[in-house]
Amino acid sequence: MFIGHFGVAFGAKRAAPSVSLGVLFAASELADLIWPNLVLLGIERVDVRPGITVVTPLDFVSYPYSHSLAALCVWAIGAAAAYLALRRSRAAAATIALVVVSHWVLDVVTHRPDMPLIPGGTTRLGLGLWNSLSGTLAVEAAMFAGGLAIYLRSTTARSHAGTIGLWSLVAFLLIAYLGALFGPPPPSATAVAWSAEAVWLLAAWAAWSDGARSVHGEERSESRRVYQ
């Protein structure tokens, strides 16, 4: 899954309005932020095998430390603890943890049976939505649109940056998604890993655009503080 993860991040803003969208983007994609580095280090492995599924040519041979359920629970606890130490918000930290673990759940829906439960275990799960192009498009588009709609109902642009930044990010995500679906397969696993590092830039982009937006109710609260 790709844009579906970002749909979760957009939607989570309503549950954790104090958390930057950039942090929520990073949480939703934490598995994929860790994964390319482990591939480049030779710890995890992905192969390019066109035709292995209808949607993606990637064969995720081994990724127990970035994508197993147990590992993601550990990463989720670490991310939540770090946020709690910095911001002292238990509710926000809990939301971040849930968003991190949601990556595994959504990947189980889309992947063929290659999602591990624990590092070193033999059990692999996957419902195989990627075997249907139309099904994948329908599910991911619905998740992305739904999450974005929640975000738009929860925030308001304070400046042109809050509007242009957001919609340019949305457009880029959709273009990149369609390019991955209908473009040629990547030339190598190394190229896949390096391109995946760009998710860091997407998190920064989300943080920038979100910083130019207000959560609904903030303006009224600020006005009350000014006139008190």
C-alpha positions in Angstrom: 0.0 0.0 0.0 1.2 3.5 -0.7 -1.3 6.4 -0.6 -3.5 4.5 1.8 -0.8 5.0 4.4 -0.9 8.7 3.9 -4.7 8.7 4.1 -4.3 7.3 7.6 -1.9 10.1 8.4 -4.3 12.8 7.1 -7.2 11.3 9.1 -5.1 10.9 12.3 -4.8 14.7 12.5 -8.4 14.9 13.8 -7.5 12.5 16.7 -4.2 14.2 17.4 -4.6 17.9 16.4 -1.5 19.0 18.2 0.7 16.6 16.2 2.3 17.9 13.0 1.1 16.3 9.8 4.8 15.7 9.1 5.1 13.6 12.2 2.0 11.7 11.3 3.4 11.1 7.8 6.6 9.8 9.3 4.6 7.5 11.7 2.5 6.1 8.9 5.6 5.3 6.8 8.0 4.5 9.6 8.4 0.9 8.4 9.2 2.2 4.9 11.6 4.8 6.3 13.6 2.1 8.2 13.4 -0.5 5.4 15.5 1.1 2.6 18.4 1.6 5.0 18.3 -2.0 6.0 18.2 -3.0 2.3 21.2 -0.8 1.5 23.1 -2.4 4.4 22.2 -5.9 3.2 20.2 -6.7 6.3 16.9 -7.0 4.5 16.2 -7.9 0.9 13.9 -7.0 -2.0 14.1 -8.3 -5.5 12.6 -6.8 -8.7 10.4 -9.5 -10.3 8.0 -8.1 -12.9 4.7 -10.0 -12.8 4.9 -11.2 -9.2 1.8 -9.2 -8.6 -0.4 -7.1 -10.9 0.3 -3.9 -9.0 4.0 -4.1 -8.1 7.0 -6.0 -9.4 8.7 -6.0 -6.0 9.4 -9.3 -4.2 9.9 -8.5 -0.5 12.1 -11.5 0.2 13.0 -10.6 3.8 12.1 -7.6 5.9 11.6 -8.8 9.5 13.1 -5.8 11.3 11.2 -3.1 9.5 7.9 -4.8 8.6 7.1 -7.7 11.0 4.3 -7.1 13.5 6.5 -7.5 16.5 9.2 -5.2 15.1 6.6 -2.5 14.3 5.2 -2.7 17.8 8.7 -2.0 19.1 9.1 0.9 16.7 5.7 2.2 17.6 6.6 2.1 21.3 9.8 3.9 20.6 8.2 6.6 18.5 5.5 7.2 21.1 8.0 7.3 23.9 10.1 9.9 22.0 7.0 12.0 21.4 5.8 11.7 25.0 9.3 12.8 26.2 9.2 15.9 24.0 5.6 17.0 24.1 4.1 15.3 27.3 0.9 14.3 25.5 -0.2 10.7 26.2 -3.1 10.9 23.8 -0.9 12.2 20.9 1.7 9.6 21.7 -0.9 6.8 21.7 -2.2 8.0 18.3 1.3 8.0 16.8 1.9 4.4 18.1 -1.4 3.3 16.5 -0.5 5.0 13.2 2.9 3.2 13.1 1.3 -0.2 13.6 -1.4 0.6 11.1 1.3 0.2 8.4 1.5 -3.6 9.1 -2.3 -4.0 9.0 -2.7 -2.2 5.7 0.3 -4.0 4.2 -1.3 -7.4 5.1 -4.4 -6.4 3.2 -2.4 -5.5 0.0 0.6 -7.8 0.0 0.8 -11.4 -1.1 1.7 -13.6 1.9 5.1 -12.1 2.7 4.3 -10.1 5.9 6.1 -11.6 8.9 4.7 -11.7 12.4 8.1 -11.9 14.2 11.7 -11.7 13.1 12.9 -15.3 12.5 9.4 -16.7 12.3 8.1 -18.7 9.4 4.5 -17.4 9.3 3.8 -14.9 6.5 0.5 -13.2 6.0 -1.1 -11.3 3.1 -4.5 -11.1 1.6 -3.2 -10.3 -1.9 -5.2 -7.1 -2.9 -2.2 -6.3 -5.1 -3.4 -9.1 -7.4 -6.3 -6.9 -8.5 -5.4 -3.5 -10.0 -9.0 -2.2 -9.9 -9.4 -3.4 -6.3 -6.1 -1.7 -5.2 -7.1 1.5 -6.9 -10.5 1.5 -5.3 -9.4 0.8 -1.8 -6.4 3.1 -1.8 -8.3 6.0 -3.4 -11.1 5.6 -0.9 -8.7 5.6 2.0 -6.7 8.6 0.7 -9.8 10.6 -0.1 -11.4 9.8 3.2 -8.3 10.8 5.2 -7.8 14.0 3.2 -11.5 14.9 3.7 -11.1 14.5 7.5 -8.0 16.6 7.4 -9.7 19.4 5.4 -12.6 19.4 7.8 -10.2 19.6 10.7 -7.9 22.4 9.5 -8.0 25.8 7.8 -5.2 27.4 5.7 -3.8 30.5 7.4 -1.9 31.6 4.3 -1.3 30.6 0.6 1.4 28.2 1.8 -1.3 26.3 3.7 -3.3 25.9 0.5 -0.6 25.6 -2.2 1.6 23.5 0.0 -1.1 21.0 0.8 -2.6 20.7 -2.7 0.8 20.4 -4.4 1.7 17.6 -1.9 -1.6 15.8 -2.7 -0.9 16.2 -6.4 2.6 14.9 -6.1 1.5 11.8 -4.1 -1.2 11.0 -6.7 1.2 11.4 -9.6 3.9 9.4 -7.9 1.4 6.7 -7.1 0.1 6.4 -10.7 3.7 6.5 -12.0 4.6 3.5 -9.8 1.5 1.6 -10.9 1.7 2.2 -14.6 5.4 3.1 -15.2 8.2 0.7 -16.0 9.7 -1.5 -13.3 12.7 -0.1 -11.4 16.1 -1.1 -12.7 17.3 -2.7 -9.4 16.6 -3.2 -5.8 19.2 -0.6 -4.9 17.4 1.9 -7.0 14.2 1.0 -5.2 15.9 1.5 -1.8 17.3 4.9 -2.7 14.1 6.2 -4.1 12.3 5.1 -0.9 14.4 7.5 1.0 12.4 10.3 -0.6 9.6 9.6 1.9 11.7 11.7 4.4 11.1 14.7 2.0 7.4 14.0 1.9 7.3 14.1 5.7 9.1 17.5 5.6 6.7 18.7 2.9 3.7 17.7 5.0 5.2 19.5 8.1 5.7 22.7 6.1 2.2 22.8 4.7 0.6 21.8 8.0 2.5 24.5 9.7 0.6 27.1 7.6 -2.8 25.7 8.7 -4.8 26.0 11.9 -6.8 23.3 13.5 -10.4 24.3 13.8 -11.0 25.9 17.1 -7.5 27.2 17.5 -8.5 30.7 16.2 -11.3 31.0 18.7 -9.1 29.8 21.5 -6.5 32.3 20.6 -9.0 35.1 20.4 -10.3 34.3 23.8 -6.8 34.4 25.3 -6.2 37.8 23.7 -9.3 39.4 25.1 -9.1 37.9 28.5 
